[in-house]
Structures are given as structure tokens and as C-alpha cells.
Amino acid sequence: MQITIMTQGEHAPVAASGDTLTIGGFEIDIPERQSDVEVTIDLSLCDKGCVVEGRGAGWYAANVVLPPVRFEEVETGEEDPETGEPVTVSERSPVDFHLIRINLWALPAAPQAEGE
């Protein structure tokens, strides 16, 4: 992942597991969200401080830029009876997390309790 810090301060935590990217508790299923073009997902804070997709309460937390889906040709082990050439099928390539770009904005400071 290519992470860019847009503003200084504390940021939503970022983690990857399998094909899922988690930012501040918000999970993104990468294969489900990828398309044949680059996809941008905007994340912000809701009025209770949770990370949501879209505008939320107006505090921007992150945006994620997913690369287009990539495919590769894989031989099936069969031959075309007319040409003798190997038969291939197009298979979706695994998610390449190195191509995912994340921009992070600082989260607002937590309100301090009285007496602190």
C-alpha cells in the first residue's frame, strides 16, 4: 500500500487481511469493489466518531484509490483441435496491495473530560 499522510496528527488505523482492507474499523472487500477502471472510496467520520463511506458528519478521514482489476491468461492444459495451440482462459489476478493508494487525514482531537 502507498500511504500518504495529508495532515499531521493521529490517523485512523490501517490494516490488511486477506483481500480486506480495514481503515478505522471500516472494512473494504477489495475484489468486490474493484472495477475495470480505478475506483476511489471516500471515508469520513460519522457524528459518533465511526468511519463511514461518504460524507458522514463532514470530517474527512481517508480516501482509498483501488487499481483496476487485472487479468492474466492461463493455459487450461487442453489444445485447440483445429490449431493445436494451447487453450487459455482469462483469470482474475490476486489483489496487489502495493498498487492501492491511501490518503489519510488527521482525526479531530478527542474532547477532554472536565478536570483534565
VMD Tcl script that draws the C-alpha trace (Angstrom):
set ca {
  {0.00 0.00 0.00}
  {1.09 3.51 -0.71}
  {0.04 5.62 2.27}
  {0.23 9.41 2.13}
  {-0.26 11.46 5.29}
  {-2.24 14.54 4.24}
  {-2.30 16.33 7.62}
  {-0.34 15.86 10.84}
  {-1.93 14.28 13.89}
  {-3.48 10.95 14.82}
  {-4.93 8.95 11.91}
  {-7.39 6.09 11.53}
  {-5.54 2.77 11.79}
  {-4.98 0.88 8.53}
  {-4.79 -2.93 8.29}
  {-4.97 -5.55 5.56}
  {-6.04 -9.16 5.96}
  {-6.64 -11.46 3.03}
  {-8.49 -9.38 0.41}
  {-9.94 -6.99 3.01}
  {-8.63 -3.52 3.81}
  {-9.73 -2.01 7.14}
  {-9.46 1.69 7.92}
  {-10.64 2.83 11.33}
  {-12.90 -0.21 11.64}
  {-14.48 0.27 8.18}
  {-13.91 -2.85 6.05}
  {-13.45 -2.75 2.28}
  {-13.70 -6.03 0.32}
  {-11.19 -5.17 -2.40}
  {-12.25 -7.70 -5.10}
  {-15.90 -6.74 -4.58}
  {-15.17 -3.02 -5.04}
  {-12.64 -3.21 -7.88}
  {-13.78 -2.44 -11.40}
  {-12.26 -2.25 -14.87}
  {-11.31 1.36 -14.01}
  {-9.68 2.94 -10.96}
  {-12.12 3.29 -8.04}
  {-11.92 5.97 -5.32}
  {-13.61 5.37 -1.96}
  {-14.03 8.40 0.32}
  {-14.22 7.80 4.07}
  {-15.23 10.26 6.78}
  {-16.29 10.26 10.40}
  {-19.92 9.93 11.44}
  {-21.28 12.15 14.21}
  {-20.35 9.42 16.74}
  {-16.74 9.19 15.52}
  {-17.01 5.97 13.48}
  {-15.56 5.72 9.96}
  {-18.21 5.59 7.22}
  {-18.21 5.76 3.46}
  {-19.19 9.12 2.03}
  {-19.56 12.46 3.76}
  {-20.61 11.33 7.24}
  {-20.57 14.32 9.61}
  {-18.17 16.20 7.37}
  {-14.78 15.24 8.87}
  {-12.70 13.63 6.16}
  {-10.69 10.61 7.40}
  {-9.26 8.95 4.27}
  {-9.67 8.12 0.67}
  {-8.67 4.86 -0.93}
  {-7.79 4.50 -4.60}
  {-8.15 0.95 -5.89}
  {-6.40 -0.01 -9.13}
  {-8.40 -1.57 -11.95}
  {-8.89 -5.34 -11.88}
  {-6.12 -7.15 -13.70}
  {-6.49 -10.42 -15.58}
  {-3.98 -12.92 -16.83}
  {-4.21 -15.62 -19.47}
  {-3.80 -19.11 -18.01}
  {-3.39 -22.28 -20.03}
  {-6.05 -24.92 -19.37}
  {-3.85 -27.87 -20.36}
  {-6.03 -28.52 -23.42}
  {-5.21 -27.92 -27.07}
  {-7.41 -26.33 -29.71}
  {-8.29 -29.27 -32.03}
  {-8.16 -27.04 -35.13}
  {-4.89 -25.20 -34.48}
  {-3.09 -27.36 -31.94}
  {-2.46 -24.21 -29.90}
  {-2.89 -24.29 -26.11}
  {-6.32 -23.19 -24.91}
  {-6.22 -20.32 -22.44}
  {-8.76 -18.67 -20.17}
  {-8.69 -15.25 -18.59}
  {-8.45 -15.37 -14.77}
  {-8.63 -12.52 -12.32}
  {-5.23 -11.74 -10.79}
  {-4.95 -11.64 -6.99}
  {-5.24 -8.26 -5.29}
  {-1.91 -6.42 -5.41}
  {-1.89 -4.31 -2.24}
  {1.23 -2.49 -3.47}
  {-0.95 -0.73 -6.05}
  {-3.55 0.54 -3.55}
  {-3.16 4.22 -2.62}
  {-4.45 5.59 0.69}
  {-4.56 9.25 1.71}
  {-5.04 9.82 5.44}
  {-6.22 13.00 7.17}
  {-5.74 13.63 10.88}
  {-8.69 12.80 13.10}
  {-10.14 15.50 15.36}
  {-8.80 15.64 18.89}
  {-10.97 13.78 21.38}
  {-12.79 16.12 23.74}
  {-11.20 16.21 27.16}
  {-13.27 15.43 30.20}
  {-13.69 18.13 32.82}
  {-10.83 18.24 35.28}
  {-8.18 17.02 32.81}
}
mol new
graphics top color blue
foreach p $ca { graphics top sphere $p radius 0.5 }
foreach p [lrange $ca 0 end-1] q [lrange $ca 1 end] { graphics top cylinder $p $q radius 0.2 }
display resetview
